[in-house]
Amino acid sequence: MKALKIDTDGTMQPVGITGDTIEQQNDSIYEHLGGYFDTVRLSDDAIMLVDDEGLLKCLPMNPAAMMISGYPMLVGAALIVGLMPTDDGDVFTDCPQRFIRFAESIQQEGGKLNA
């Protein structure tokens, strides 16, 4: 699965979420974020994942993630993944292309989204 990683310095890049099971994918997400994650709903088909204990860990603010999500306080790295409804609940999918295209346009402008 492909996600878009947003670092605290505004750098955005596609990353892979590995694993064949939900548990393996969660482990991959933990590695990218540094621990358990919480969700920030972006739209019907996209969600942002952030470190659940980021404030307790005193992680740096992530202005780019705050600007994209509209949330006033997000810290640490963030991941954007797709969301697909199923009969058993929503499952994560590849990051919607509009976010990847947005990140690519930022790369062309200098590489970072500075809020």
Protein Blocks (a to p, Z undefined) as FASTA:
>chain_A
ZZddddfkopacddddedjbfklmmmmmmmmnopacddddfbfkbccdddfklmmnopac
dfklmmmnopabdgdjdddddddddfkbpcdddddfklmmmmmmmmmnnopacZZ
